[in-house]
Amino acid sequence: MSRTVLQAKLVPLIDFLIHEWLDVDELLTRPRFAQHSRGSIDDLVTAASDIAGTYFEPAHRPSDLVEPYVAGDVAVLPEQTRAAWNAYRDFGFLAAAHDEEHGGMQVPRVADLATRAIFHASAASVSPALLTDANASLILKHGTEVQKRVFAETELIGRWTGTMAMSESQAGSSLSDVATRATPDGEDFQDDPLGHRYRVVGQKMWISNGENDLGENIIHLVLAKIPGPDGTVDPSTRGLSLFIVPKFVVDEDARIVERNDVTLVGLNHKLGMRGTANTALAFGDGGHEPGGRRGAIGYLVGEPGRGLAQMFHMMNAARTEIGLLGAAVGFAGFAVSLDYAKQRHQGRHPQAVGKVADSPQVAIVEHADVKRMLLAQKAFAEGALSLCLYAARLLDEQQTGEPADAARATRLLEILTPVVKSWPAEWCLEANSLAIQVLGGAGYTRDFPVEQYWRDQRLNMIHEGTHAIHGLDLLGRKVLLDDGALLADLHTVVNATGVAARTAGLVAEADDLLAAWSHVRETTDAAWSTGDPRDALANATPYLQGFGHVVVAWILLDVAVAASRSRHSEAPGKLAAMRYFYAYELPKIGAWLDVAGRREPLCRDLPLSEL
């Protein structure tokens, strides 16, 4: 099968990253992955590329032009979206990394996320796989055996899809203000085989894939508070519990019984990612009466009051994949703009005597500033993708490594997750903007997909936590945990890359990296030198930006070390991307870290009258 421009560019990159850098072959020696070989992993990546090129890429533009619309109480999606989802589901990609006992293939997570990158790059908004997988994974970790069998396993075969229903209009990211309530459903509420049965009443907003026509049922994981005997609820997040609320009530054999009291209030009309039906949902408004009563039937997951902790299992998985989504969409724009720049002829090289007007025009890829924009895209997208796959490799280490290695992987994931989610969203948006610029006026039209990539990408800076939230998490919590143990672990691996880079002859870059990392450590200490969170956290977002740039510089140098000893066709490009980042991007960190280090009070203390 012939490769599209995108697939021809992306698949070799993935091959280099998972084999030459992340050493998937070593993972395959472990018992969990014993049934797999390098050949089977390559076959999986090839299959993903074939399906993505055949079904997902053709669905990309229609998903944008033909937005979901409501027919009855269903959000109808374009036929191309259904074809792409069916091909993805039928191959079994959704369950690929899960245990065989739950219908999975036990593929390493690094290989699983590599295939996800291919699908995200090909059509970012046509598949509900991200939240369906995260939903099922949460139930597999925290649910009862019956809940695992009925809900999670049915989702993993793609028969049903899943959502995460947290947000409410009046609460936003302030989850302590969630107003949705759950009350026991009858005196026998504890006897239901599907779990303790409640009636859930409330409204949720910004629910991706909250309604669609891709499966038989939609499984919502809903945060709600259980009132006490006096009718009051805990006003903090400790009062949140988690409930499985299906669109259709089912029995123990996953057979649909009746319509649940879940109503589609409306669709949100978005700038990008239009192929995903983003919804407002009402739970328990009386639009339907399961069992002859108002209220959506929901089943408690785990213990009451543990909802937010459980939901973080789903959120952290989603955050890693949002980072991957950002990287993939950034890379898609790079692939298109690089191909365009090679074919578009305009202008001439300057000569010592000026331009020679009658000389042939050159491809714009030969102009220095176009190379600059392409190199920037390459460094941003490949750095982001490498970072996300590194996180996936840590997930594999966490699950299958020796105890000490697994513990270290857990700590590294903790401190890197804010960067994994936020950095690709911010800098691959810049990459997509540069892709438009490379195409010039053509890039601003809908004749090329780069403008859609930018619009699709813009959401990633918002959902699964804004930069501010992740900056507060990083500087306010992660760098302080266990007396700085997480930061110390990151120091160890960054320093090891510096040593390896010197051995590989990349001495100047090693010095630059270690100096930048020292700047991060000094800034962290300075930000907290007064011990007052108000001083430290006023500049948490600039701190995250500087921290993230240093992390990606480390990742790109680590990849370059692998490239320096490889004959892979991708190796020279890895060195070029690293060199661009060190020349043009790493010097920027002072502007961010310095305001955090001096605890700049301007934004915190500015009177509102001066805005």
C-alpha positions as CSV (number, residue, x, y, z in Angstrom):
1,M,0.0,0.0,0.0
2,S,1.4,3.4,-0.9
3,R,2.0,5.8,2.0
4,T,0.5,9.2,2.3
5,V,2.8,12.2,2.9
6,L,2.0,12.1,6.6
7,Q,2.4,8.3,7.0
8,A,5.7,8.3,5.0
9,K,7.1,10.9,7.4
10,L,5.7,9.7,10.7
11,V,6.3,5.9,10.6
12,P,10.1,6.1,10.2
13,L,10.2,8.5,13.1
14,I,8.3,6.2,15.3
15,D,10.5,3.3,14.3
16,F,13.6,5.2,15.3
17,L,12.1,6.3,18.7
18,I,10.8,3.0,19.9
19,H,13.6,0.8,18.6
20,E,16.8,2.9,18.4
21,W,16.1,5.1,21.5
22,L,13.5,3.5,23.8
23,D,14.7,-0.1,23.3
24,V,11.4,-1.8,23.0
25,D,13.3,-5.0,22.3
26,E,14.4,-5.1,25.9
27,L,10.9,-4.7,27.1
28,L,9.9,-7.7,25.0
29,T,12.1,-10.0,27.1
30,R,9.8,-9.5,30.1
31,P,7.1,-12.1,30.8
32,R,4.1,-9.7,30.3
33,F,5.2,-9.1,26.7
34,A,6.6,-12.6,25.9
35,Q,4.1,-13.2,23.1
36,H,5.4,-10.2,21.2
37,S,8.5,-9.7,19.0
38,R,10.0,-6.8,17.1
39,G,8.2,-8.1,14.1
40,S,4.8,-8.2,15.7
41,I,5.3,-4.6,17.1
42,D,6.3,-3.4,13.6
43,D,3.3,-5.2,12.2
44,L,1.1,-3.3,14.7
45,V,2.6,0.0,13.7
46,T,2.2,-0.8,10.0
47,A,-1.4,-1.8,10.5
48,A,-2.1,1.4,12.3
49,S,-0.5,3.4,9.5
50,D,-2.6,1.5,6.9
51,I,-5.9,2.0,8.7
52,A,-5.0,5.6,9.5
53,G,-4.1,6.4,5.9
54,T,-7.1,4.5,4.5
55,Y,-9.9,5.6,6.9
56,F,-8.7,8.4,9.3
57,E,-7.1,10.8,6.9
58,P,-10.1,10.8,4.6
59,A,-12.3,11.5,7.6
60,H,-10.3,14.5,8.8
61,R,-11.8,17.3,6.7
62,P,-15.4,15.9,6.7
63,S,-15.3,15.8,10.5
64,D,-14.6,19.5,10.4
65,L,-17.0,20.5,7.7
66,V,-20.0,18.3,8.8
67,E,-20.3,19.0,12.5
68,P,-22.3,16.6,14.7
69,Y,-26.0,17.4,14.7
70,V,-28.8,16.2,16.9
71,A,-31.5,13.8,15.6
72,G,-33.9,12.9,18.3
73,D,-31.6,12.4,21.3
74,V,-28.5,11.2,19.3
75,A,-25.6,13.2,18.0
76,V,-25.1,12.1,14.4
77,L,-21.5,12.0,13.0
78,P,-20.3,11.8,9.4
79,E,-20.2,8.5,7.7
80,Q,-16.4,8.8,7.3
81,T,-16.1,9.0,11.1
82,R,-18.1,5.8,11.6
83,A,-16.0,4.0,9.0
84,A,-12.8,5.1,10.7
85,W,-14.1,4.1,14.2
86,N,-15.3,0.7,12.9
87,A,-11.9,0.0,11.3
88,Y,-10.1,1.0,14.5
89,R,-12.4,-1.0,16.7
90,D,-12.5,-4.1,14.6
91,F,-8.7,-4.4,14.6
92,G,-8.7,-4.4,18.4
93,F,-6.5,-1.3,18.9
94,L,-8.7,-0.1,21.8
95,A,-7.7,-3.0,24.1
96,A,-4.2,-3.4,22.8
97,A,-2.3,-2.6,26.0
98,H,-4.7,-4.3,28.3
99,D,-4.5,-7.7,30.0
100,E,-5.4,-10.7,27.9
101,E,-8.0,-11.7,30.5
102,H,-9.9,-8.5,29.6
103,G,-9.6,-9.0,25.9
104,G,-6.3,-7.2,25.4
105,M,-3.1,-8.0,23.6
106,Q,-0.7,-7.0,26.4
107,V,1.2,-4.7,24.0
108,P,3.8,-2.4,25.7
109,R,2.3,1.0,26.4
110,V,5.1,2.6,24.4
111,A,4.0,0.7,21.3
112,D,0.4,1.3,22.0
113,L,0.9,5.1,22.3
114,A,3.0,5.0,19.2
115,T,0.0,3.7,17.2
116,R,-2.3,6.3,19.0
117,A,0.1,9.0,17.7
118,I,-0.5,7.8,14.1
119,F,-4.3,8.0,14.5
120,H,-4.2,11.4,16.3
121,A,-2.0,12.8,13.5
122,S,-4.3,11.5,10.8
123,A,-7.6,12.8,12.2
124,A,-7.5,14.2,15.7
125,S,-11.2,14.3,16.5
126,V,-12.9,11.3,14.8
127,S,-12.2,8.6,17.5
128,P,-13.6,8.4,21.1
129,A,-10.7,6.0,21.9
130,L,-8.9,8.3,24.4
131,L,-11.7,8.7,26.9
132,T,-13.2,5.2,26.3
133,D,-9.9,3.6,27.1
134,A,-9.3,5.8,30.1
135,N,-12.8,5.2,31.3
136,A,-12.4,1.4,31.0
137,S,-9.0,1.5,32.7
138,L,-10.4,3.3,35.7
139,I,-13.1,0.7,36.1
140,L,-10.6,-2.1,35.7
141,K,-8.6,-0.5,38.6
142,H,-11.3,0.6,41.0
143,G,-14.5,-1.3,40.0
144,T,-16.0,-4.6,41.2
145,E,-15.5,-7.8,39.2
146,V,-19.0,-7.4,37.8
147,Q,-18.4,-3.8,36.8
148,K,-15.1,-4.8,35.1
149,R,-16.9,-7.5,33.1
150,V,-20.0,-5.6,32.2
151,F,-18.8,-2.1,31.6
152,A,-15.0,-2.1,31.1
153,E,-14.7,-5.1,28.9
154,T,-17.6,-4.1,26.7
155,E,-16.0,-0.7,26.2
156,L,-12.7,-2.3,25.3
157,I,-14.2,-4.2,22.4
158,G,-15.7,-0.9,21.1
159,R,-19.3,-2.0,21.6
160,W,-19.8,0.9,24.0
161,T,-18.0,4.2,24.3
162,G,-17.0,6.1,27.5
163,T,-16.8,9.6,28.9
164,M,-15.5,11.6,31.9
165,A,-18.2,13.8,33.4
166,M,-16.6,16.2,35.9
167,S,-17.1,19.8,34.8
168,E,-20.2,21.9,35.7
169,S,-20.9,25.4,34.5
170,Q,-20.7,27.0,37.9
171,A,-17.7,24.9,39.1
172,G,-15.2,24.7,36.2
173,S,-11.9,23.5,37.6
174,S,-13.0,24.2,41.1
175,L,-14.3,20.7,41.7
176,S,-15.2,21.3,45.4
177,D,-18.2,23.3,43.9
178,V,-19.7,20.3,42.1
179,A,-23.5,20.5,42.6
180,T,-24.5,17.1,41.2
181,R,-26.0,14.9,43.9
182,A,-26.4,11.1,44.3
183,T,-28.9,9.5,46.7
184,P,-29.4,5.8,47.5
185,D,-32.0,4.2,45.2
186,G,-34.3,2.4,47.5
187,E,-33.8,0.3,50.6
188,D,-32.1,-2.4,48.5
189,F,-29.6,0.0,46.9
190,Q,-26.7,-2.1,48.2
191,D,-28.0,-5.3,46.6
192,D,-27.7,-4.5,42.9
193,P,-25.2,-6.9,41.3
194,L,-23.8,-3.9,39.3
195,G,-22.8,-2.0,42.4
196,H,-24.4,0.1,45.1
197,R,-27.3,1.8,43.1
198,Y,-27.9,5.5,43.4
199,R,-30.1,8.2,41.7
200,V,-27.9,10.9,40.2
201,V,-29.3,14.4,39.6
202,G,-27.3,17.3,38.1
203,Q,-25.9,18.9,35.0
204,K,-22.5,18.4,33.4
205,M,-20.7,20.5,30.8
206,W,-18.0,20.1,28.2
207,I,-18.4,16.3,27.9
208,S,-16.5,15.1,24.9
209,N,-18.3,12.3,23.1
210,G,-21.1,12.7,25.6
211,E,-23.5,11.7,22.8
212,N,-22.7,9.9,19.6
213,D,-23.9,7.2,17.2
214,L,-20.8,5.1,17.2
215,G,-21.9,2.4,19.7
216,E,-24.9,0.9,21.4
217,N,-24.3,2.6,24.8
218,I,-22.3,5.4,26.4
219,I,-20.8,4.9,29.8
220,H,-20.4,8.1,31.8
221,L,-18.1,8.3,34.8
222,V,-19.8,11.0,36.9
223,L,-18.5,12.9,39.9
224,A,-21.3,13.7,42.4
225,K,-21.7,14.3,46.2
226,I,-23.8,12.0,48.5
227,P,-25.8,14.0,51.0
228,G,-25.6,12.9,54.6
229,P,-28.7,12.1,56.8
230,D,-29.3,15.8,57.4
231,G,-29.2,16.5,53.7
232,T,-25.9,18.4,53.7
233,V,-22.7,17.5,51.8
234,D,-19.0,17.9,52.4
235,P,-18.2,21.2,50.8
236,S,-14.6,20.1,49.9
237,T,-13.4,17.6,47.3
238,R,-13.4,15.0,50.0
239,G,-17.2,14.8,49.5
240,L,-16.9,13.7,45.8
241,S,-17.8,10.1,44.9
242,L,-17.7,8.5,41.5
243,F,-20.5,6.7,39.7
244,I,-21.0,4.7,36.5
245,V,-24.0,6.2,34.8
246,P,-24.9,4.5,31.5
247,K,-27.0,6.1,28.8
248,F,-29.0,2.8,28.8
249,V,-29.5,0.8,31.9
250,V,-28.1,-2.8,31.4
251,D,-28.2,-6.1,33.1
252,E,-25.4,-8.4,34.3
253,D,-25.0,-9.8,30.8
254,A,-24.5,-6.3,29.3
255,R,-27.9,-6.4,27.7
256,I,-29.8,-3.1,27.4
257,V,-32.8,-3.0,29.6
258,E,-34.2,0.6,29.3
259,R,-33.3,4.2,28.7
260,N,-31.6,5.9,31.7
261,D,-32.5,9.4,32.8
262,V,-29.6,11.0,30.9
263,T,-30.6,13.8,28.5
264,L,-28.6,15.6,25.8
265,V,-29.1,19.3,26.6
266,G,-27.1,20.6,23.6
267,L,-23.9,20.6,21.6
268,N,-21.1,23.1,22.1
269,H,-19.9,24.6,18.9
270,K,-16.2,24.7,18.9
271,L,-13.3,26.5,17.1
272,G,-11.7,23.1,16.2
273,M,-12.0,19.4,17.1
274,R,-15.5,19.7,15.6
275,G,-15.7,16.0,14.8
276,T,-16.0,15.3,18.5
277,A,-19.5,15.9,19.8
278,N,-18.9,18.1,22.9
279,T,-22.0,18.1,25.0
280,A,-24.0,19.5,27.9
281,L,-25.8,16.7,29.7
282,A,-28.6,16.6,32.2
283,F,-28.7,13.7,34.7
284,G,-32.0,13.0,36.3
285,D,-34.1,15.8,34.9
286,G,-37.1,13.5,34.4
287,G,-36.7,13.3,30.6
288,H,-36.8,9.5,31.1
289,E,-37.9,7.5,34.1
290,P,-35.9,4.2,34.5
291,G,-37.8,1.9,36.8
292,G,-40.7,4.4,36.7
293,R,-38.8,7.0,38.6
294,R,-37.0,10.3,37.9
295,G,-33.3,10.2,38.4
296,A,-30.4,8.7,36.5
297,I,-29.4,5.3,37.8
298,G,-25.7,5.2,38.7
299,Y,-23.5,2.6,40.3
300,L,-20.9,3.6,43.0
301,V,-17.3,2.9,42.1
302,G,-15.3,1.9,45.1
303,E,-15.9,3.8,48.4
304,P,-17.9,7.0,48.9
305,G,-15.7,10.1,49.1
306,R,-13.0,8.5,46.9
307,G,-14.2,9.9,43.6
308,L,-11.6,12.5,42.9
309,A,-8.7,10.2,43.8
310,Q,-10.2,7.6,41.4
311,M,-10.9,10.1,38.7
312,F,-7.2,11.2,38.8
313,H,-6.4,7.7,37.5
314,M,-8.4,8.5,34.4
315,M,-7.2,12.2,34.3
316,N,-3.5,11.3,34.4
317,A,-3.9,8.7,31.6
318,A,-5.9,11.3,29.6
319,R,-3.2,14.0,30.3
320,T,-0.5,11.8,28.8
321,E,-2.5,11.2,25.8
322,I,-3.5,14.9,25.4
323,G,0.2,15.6,25.2
324,L,0.5,12.9,22.6
325,L,-2.4,14.4,20.7
326,G,-0.7,17.8,20.7
327,A,2.5,16.3,19.5
328,A,0.8,14.3,16.7
329,V,-1.2,17.3,15.4
330,G,2.0,19.4,15.5
331,F,3.8,16.7,13.5
332,A,1.0,16.5,11.0
333,G,1.3,20.3,10.2
334,F,5.1,19.8,9.9
335,A,4.7,17.0,7.4
336,V,2.3,18.9,5.2
337,S,4.3,22.2,5.3
338,L,7.6,20.4,4.6
339,D,6.1,18.7,1.6
340,Y,4.6,22.0,0.3
341,A,7.9,23.8,0.8
342,K,9.7,21.2,-1.3
343,Q,7.3,21.7,-4.2
344,R,6.5,25.4,-4.0
345,H,9.0,27.5,-6.1
346,Q,9.3,31.1,-5.3
347,G,12.2,33.6,-5.1
348,R,15.9,33.2,-5.7
349,H,19.0,33.0,-3.7
350,P,20.7,36.3,-3.0
351,Q,24.0,36.8,-4.7
352,A,26.9,39.0,-3.8
353,V,25.8,41.3,-6.6
354,G,22.1,41.1,-5.7
355,K,19.4,38.9,-7.1
356,V,19.7,37.7,-10.6
357,A,16.1,38.2,-11.9
358,D,16.4,35.8,-14.8
359,S,17.8,32.9,-12.8
360,P,15.4,30.0,-12.0
361,Q,13.2,30.3,-9.0
362,V,14.1,27.9,-6.1
363,A,11.9,25.7,-3.9
364,I,11.0,27.8,-0.8
365,V,12.5,25.0,1.4
366,E,15.9,26.4,0.3
367,H,15.3,29.8,1.9
368,A,17.0,30.1,5.3
369,D,13.9,31.5,7.1
370,V,11.7,28.7,5.7
371,K,14.2,26.2,7.0
372,R,14.0,28.0,10.4
373,M,10.3,27.6,10.5
374,L,10.5,23.9,9.4
375,L,13.2,23.2,11.9
376,A,11.2,24.8,14.7
377,Q,8.2,22.6,13.8
378,K,10.4,19.6,13.7
379,A,12.0,20.3,17.0
380,F,8.7,21.1,18.7
381,A,6.8,18.1,17.3
382,E,9.5,15.6,17.6
383,G,10.5,16.8,21.0
384,A,6.9,16.6,22.2
385,L,6.4,13.1,20.7
386,S,9.6,11.8,22.2
387,L,8.6,13.2,25.6
388,C,5.3,11.4,25.4
389,L,6.7,8.1,24.3
390,Y,9.3,8.4,27.1
391,A,6.4,8.7,29.5
392,A,4.8,5.7,28.0
393,R,8.1,3.8,28.4
394,L,8.0,4.8,32.1
395,L,4.5,3.3,32.3
396,D,5.9,0.0,31.1
397,E,8.7,0.2,33.6
398,Q,6.3,1.0,36.3
399,Q,4.2,-2.1,35.5
400,T,7.0,-4.6,34.6
401,G,10.3,-3.4,36.0
402,E,12.2,-4.5,39.1
403,P,10.8,-2.9,42.3
404,A,13.4,-0.1,42.5
405,D,13.1,0.7,38.8
406,A,9.3,0.7,39.0
407,A,9.4,3.1,42.0
408,R,11.7,5.4,40.2
409,A,9.5,5.3,37.1
410,T,6.5,6.3,39.2
411,R,8.4,9.3,40.7
412,L,9.5,10.4,37.2
413,L,6.0,10.1,35.9
414,E,4.7,12.2,38.8
415,I,7.1,15.1,38.1
416,L,6.9,14.9,34.3
417,T,3.2,14.6,33.8
418,P,2.5,18.4,34.1
419,V,5.1,18.9,31.3
420,V,3.9,16.0,29.2
421,K,0.4,17.5,29.1
422,S,1.3,21.2,28.8
423,W,4.4,21.6,26.8
424,P,3.2,19.8,23.6
425,A,-0.1,21.8,23.8
426,E,1.7,25.2,23.9
427,W,4.6,24.6,21.5
428,C,2.9,22.4,19.0
429,L,0.3,25.1,18.6
430,E,3.3,27.3,17.7
431,A,4.4,24.6,15.3
432,N,1.0,24.6,13.7
433,S,1.0,28.4,13.4
434,L,4.4,28.1,11.6
435,A,3.0,25.5,9.3
436,I,0.4,28.1,8.2
437,Q,3.2,30.6,7.7
438,V,5.2,28.3,5.5
439,L,2.3,28.0,3.2
440,G,1.7,31.7,3.2
441,G,-1.7,32.8,2.0
442,A,-2.5,29.3,0.9
443,G,-2.1,28.2,4.5
444,Y,-4.8,30.5,5.6
445,T,-7.3,28.9,3.3
446,R,-9.3,25.6,3.7
447,D,-7.7,24.3,0.6
448,F,-4.9,22.9,2.8
449,P,-5.3,21.2,6.2
450,V,-2.9,23.3,8.2
451,E,-5.5,25.8,9.3
452,Q,-7.6,22.9,10.7
453,Y,-4.6,21.5,12.5
454,W,-4.2,24.9,14.3
455,R,-7.8,25.0,15.2
456,D,-7.9,21.4,16.4
457,Q,-4.7,22.0,18.4
458,R,-6.0,25.1,20.3
459,L,-8.2,23.0,22.5
460,N,-5.2,21.1,24.0
461,M,-4.1,24.1,26.0
462,I,-7.4,24.1,27.8
463,H,-8.7,20.6,28.5
464,E,-7.3,18.2,31.1
465,G,-6.0,21.2,33.0
466,T,-4.8,24.6,31.8
467,H,-1.2,25.6,32.0
468,A,-1.9,27.4,35.3
469,I,-3.2,24.3,36.9
470,H,-0.2,22.2,35.9
471,G,2.2,25.0,36.8
472,L,0.7,25.1,40.3
473,D,0.9,21.3,40.5
474,L,4.5,21.3,39.4
475,L,5.9,24.1,41.5
476,G,3.4,23.9,44.4
477,R,3.5,20.1,44.9
478,K,5.6,17.9,42.7
479,V,9.0,19.5,43.2
480,L,8.4,19.5,47.0
481,L,7.2,15.9,47.4
482,D,9.2,13.6,49.6
483,D,11.7,16.4,50.4
484,G,12.5,16.9,46.7
485,A,12.9,13.2,45.8
486,L,11.1,13.5,42.5
487,L,13.3,16.4,41.5
488,A,16.4,14.4,42.6
489,D,15.4,11.5,40.4
490,L,15.0,13.8,37.4
491,H,18.4,15.3,38.2
492,T,19.9,11.8,38.0
493,V,18.6,11.1,34.5
494,V,19.3,14.5,33.2
495,N,22.9,14.3,34.5
496,A,23.3,10.8,32.9
497,T,22.3,12.3,29.5
498,G,24.9,15.0,29.9
499,V,27.6,12.4,30.6
500,A,26.5,10.3,27.6
501,A,26.4,13.4,25.4
502,R,30.0,14.3,26.3
503,T,31.0,10.7,25.4
504,A,29.2,11.0,22.1
505,G,31.1,14.2,21.3
506,L,28.2,16.6,22.0
507,V,30.2,18.5,24.6
508,A,28.8,22.0,24.1
509,E,25.2,20.7,24.2
510,A,25.9,18.7,27.4
511,D,27.3,21.8,29.1
512,D,24.3,23.9,28.0
513,L,21.9,21.3,29.3
514,L,23.5,20.9,32.7
515,A,23.8,24.7,33.1
516,A,20.1,25.1,32.2
517,W,19.2,22.3,34.7
518,S,21.2,24.1,37.4
519,H,19.1,27.2,36.6
520,V,15.9,25.2,37.2
521,R,17.2,23.9,40.5
522,E,18.3,27.4,41.7
523,T,15.0,28.9,40.6
524,T,13.1,26.2,42.5
525,D,15.0,27.0,45.7
526,A,14.6,30.8,45.2
527,A,10.9,30.6,44.5
528,W,10.4,28.9,47.8
529,S,13.0,30.8,49.8
530,T,10.4,32.8,51.8
531,G,8.3,29.7,52.5
532,D,5.2,31.6,51.5
533,P,3.1,29.8,48.7
534,R,1.8,33.2,47.6
535,D,5.3,34.3,46.7
536,A,6.3,31.0,45.0
537,L,3.1,30.3,43.1
538,A,2.4,33.8,41.6
539,N,4.7,32.8,38.8
540,A,4.0,29.1,38.6
541,T,3.2,29.2,34.8
542,P,6.4,30.9,33.8
543,Y,8.2,28.4,35.9
544,L,6.4,25.6,34.1
545,Q,7.4,27.1,30.7
546,G,11.1,27.3,31.7
547,F,11.1,23.9,33.3
548,G,9.3,22.4,30.3
549,H,11.9,23.8,27.8
550,V,14.7,22.3,29.8
551,V,13.0,18.9,30.0
552,V,12.5,18.9,26.2
553,A,16.1,20.0,25.7
554,W,17.1,17.0,27.8
555,I,14.9,14.7,25.8
556,L,16.1,15.9,22.5
557,L,19.8,15.5,23.6
558,D,19.1,12.0,24.8
559,V,17.5,11.2,21.4
560,A,20.5,12.8,19.7
561,V,22.9,10.6,21.7
562,A,21.1,7.5,20.3
563,A,21.2,9.1,16.8
564,S,24.9,9.6,17.0
565,R,25.5,5.9,17.2
566,S,22.8,4.8,14.7
567,R,22.7,4.3,11.0
568,H,18.9,4.7,10.9
569,S,17.7,7.1,8.2
570,E,16.1,9.3,10.8
571,A,19.4,9.8,12.8
572,P,20.7,12.9,11.0
573,G,17.3,14.7,11.5
574,K,17.4,14.0,15.2
575,L,20.7,15.8,15.5
576,A,19.4,18.7,13.5
577,A,16.3,19.1,15.6
578,M,18.4,19.1,18.8
579,R,20.8,21.6,17.5
580,Y,18.0,24.0,16.5
581,F,16.5,23.7,19.9
582,Y,19.8,24.4,21.7
583,A,20.6,27.4,19.4
584,Y,17.2,29.1,19.3
585,E,15.0,27.8,22.1
586,L,17.0,26.9,25.2
587,P,18.4,30.4,25.6
588,K,14.8,31.6,26.2
589,I,14.5,30.0,29.6
590,G,15.9,32.9,31.6
591,A,13.0,35.1,30.7
592,W,10.6,32.6,32.4
593,L,12.8,31.2,35.2
594,D,14.0,34.6,36.4
595,V,10.6,36.0,37.2
596,A,9.8,32.9,39.2
597,G,13.2,33.0,41.0
598,R,12.8,36.6,42.1
599,R,9.2,36.0,43.0
600,E,8.0,38.8,40.8
601,P,4.9,40.3,42.6
602,L,3.4,42.3,39.7
603,C,0.6,40.0,38.5
604,R,-0.3,39.0,42.1
605,D,-0.5,42.5,43.5
606,L,-1.7,44.6,40.5
607,P,-4.8,46.6,41.5
608,L,-7.8,45.7,39.4
609,S,-8.2,49.4,38.5
610,E,-5.0,49.2,36.5
611,L,-6.2,46.5,34.2
